[in-house]
Amino acid sequence: EDPSDKFIALRDLVSLELCHKYLPDLFSKESILKTNRLTK
């Protein structure tokens, strides 16, 4: 088993966690901005 495989898997997991943590925030801000523009 290649240790770098484990490292890559771990890194992917971490970036996935970060995405789930921060992306919804970005998306909700984006959609709020978009809906605000549409309603004006």
N, C-alpha and C positions, 0 to 999 in steps of 0.2 A: 504493500500500500504506500502510495506516494504521500508524504506529509504535506506537500504543497497542495494536493487535492483537498485535504482537510482545511487548509488555510483558505483556499478559494471558496469552499463551501461556507466556511464561517463568515468570510467577508461578504459573500452574497446574502447570507442571512442577516447580517448587520445592516447592509444597505437596504434590504427589504424592510427591516424594522424601521429604519429611518424614513423610508418612503411612506410607510403606513402612518408614521407619527406626524410627518411634516406635510405630505402631499395633500391630505384632506383639507388642511388649513389653507393651502394655496388655492385648491380647487374651490373651496367655499368662498374665498375672497374674490376669485375670478368670477364665479357665477353671480355673486352679489353685485359686482361691478357691471356685469353684462345685463342683469335684470334691471338695474338702475338706469342704464342707458336706454333700454327698451321702453321702460315706462315713461321716460321723459318725452 
